[in-house]
């Protein structure tokens, strides 16, 4: 069991609650998800702002 195996088969239930709970792969995955949400909100906000201005 290594970090590379954890990255390949990503399953939250298989992550031990020890030091590996906050592994770089998990943090990176959460960061990517958060970034997608923020980009979606910003994109929608800009589109609404442009529509109101015209």
HUZIRA-V999708 format. One record per residue. RES is the residue in three letters. OMEGA is omega in whole degrees, 0 to 359 (none if undefined). Layout:
RES,OMEGA / RES,OMEGA
This chain:
UNK,181 / UNK,180 / UNK,180 / UNK,178 / UNK,179 / UNK,181 / UNK,182 / UNK,179 / UNK,186 / UNK,179 / UNK,184 / UNK,182 / UNK,183 / UNK,180 / UNK,179 / UNK,183 / UNK,178 / UNK,182 / UNK,181 / UNK,182 / UNK,178 / UNK,179 / UNK,179 / UNK,180 / UNK,181 / UNK,180 / UNK,179 / UNK,179 / UNK,179 / UNK,179 / UNK,179 / UNK,179 / UNK,180 / UNK,180 / UNK,179 / UNK,180 / UNK,181 / UNK,180 / UNK,179 / UNK,180 / UNK,181 / UNK,181 / UNK,179 / UNK,181 / UNK,180 / UNK,182 / UNK,179 / UNK,181 / UNK,180 / UNK,181 / UNK,181 / UNK,183 / UNK,183 / UNK,none
